[in-house]
Amino acid sequence: MAENSQGTRKKSASSGAASGDDTHVMLSPEYNNRISRRQTHIERLRSFLQLFRRDDRVLVVIVADPDSMASAFAVKRLLARRVTEIAIAHPNQIKRVNNLAMRDLLKIPLRPLRGAKREGFTKFVLLDSQPTHKPELSTIKFDAVLDHHPVTQGWNADFVDIRPDYGATASMLTEYLKAAKIKPAVALATALFYGIKVDTQNFTKNAASADVLCFQYLFKHINQQLLNKIENSDFRKSELKYFRGAIEAMKTSKNRIYCHVGRVGNPDVLVLLADFFSHVYEIGWVIVSGQYGEKLIVIFRSDGYKKDAGKLAARVFGKLGAAGGHRGSARAEIPLKNIPDIDMTTFNTKGLQKFFKQHL
C-alpha cells in the first residue's frame, strides 16, 4: 500500500482494486499522525499546503479561545495567496472579555459557524480541537486537523498533525510560518505569543521546549502595549457592580473568604471575583458562588501549597453535580433540581457557609 504525501494510503492492484484506482482507505488518526511526526517542519508544511488548490474556498473551524484564534490567524496568513477564500468560524459564543479584546484589537476575522454556508466551501480545516470534541464538529468532514490535545478515535482527515507534548497549537503554527519563511506581522505575532502564554499558563502547565523557542522568537515581533491591553481587559464596566456587591456580601471564617453574589449574567464574573479575593494576603481559601441559569456555580481558589481545591470541590459537591479541578483552582456546577431544599431567592453568603460546612 503506497503512502501519499498526506499520510493516507491508496488501494493497489494487488489488493483487488482496478489499476489506477486511488480510493482512499480510511485509516486511524494515529496512523496519519505518525506519518506527520516523522516529517521535518518543511516536509510537514509541504504536505499541508499540497491539500489546497488556487480555486479552493477554505473554512477554518475553531472552538474560539486565544490559542485557537491565533492558530486560525496563522493559517489564514499561510493560505492567503494560495486559495480563493479563507474564513474562520466558531460554534461557541465568545464571552470572555480578554478573548473579545484579542479578536477586536488584533482584527481577527471571525464568524459564527451556524451562519457559515458550508456548501460554499471546498476544504475544511480544524484547529486546536478534534471532531469528537463537540457535536457541531462531528458533522463536518475535515481535510486537515492540527491540534495539541491527545488523539481521539472515530474520525479521520487527509492531513493530521497532533502533538500532545506541545503546550499550544499556536507553537505548531509558529513553526509552520518559520518553515514557510514568513515573518509574522505585529498582530499575528502578538496573537500567537498570547495564545502560547494562555495555553501554557505562563509555562506553569505542560509545555515543550518548542513552546519556549517559539515564544522567544515571537517576542521580537509583538506589540507589548496591545498585549497588555488584551491581558488587562478582564471585565466590562457593567460588571463593576458585582465587585461592589461581592465586597459587601463577603464573610471570612478563619483563613477563608465566602461570598455569594446571587444571579449573574455570565459565570466568568465568578472566576474574576474568586481571583480578586485570592490576592488577600491572610486568605488561604476563597469560595465564591452565584446562580447562572438553573445552576449554582461555585468557584474555589486556594494557595495550592498544602491545600487542594479540586479535591475539596469534589468532596463537597461531587455527589450533587460536576465538581473538580486543580490544586489551586476548581469549580462546581450544581443543577438547582439537585438541591431542592435551598430557596435561591433567599440564599446568601451565610447560606453558602452553612451549606459548605454541612457537606464538608
Protein Blocks (a to p, Z undefined) as FASTA:
>chain_A
ZZdfkopacddfknopaehiacdcdddfklmmmmmmmpcfklmmmmmmmmpcfkbccddd
ddddfklmmmmmmmmmmmmmmcfbdcdddfbdcfblklmmmmmmnopacddfklpcfklp
cbdcdehiafklpmklmmpccfbdcdfbdcdehiacfbdcddfkbmbfklmmmmmmmmno
pacdfklmmmmmmmmmmmnonolaccdfklmmmmmmmmmmmcfklmmmmmmmmbcfklmm
mmmmmmmmpccehjaccddebjafbfklmmmmmmmmmmpmklmbdcddddehjaccdddd
dehlmgcfklmmmmmmmmnmccdddfkbccddddfklmmmbcfklgcfklmmmmmmmmZZ
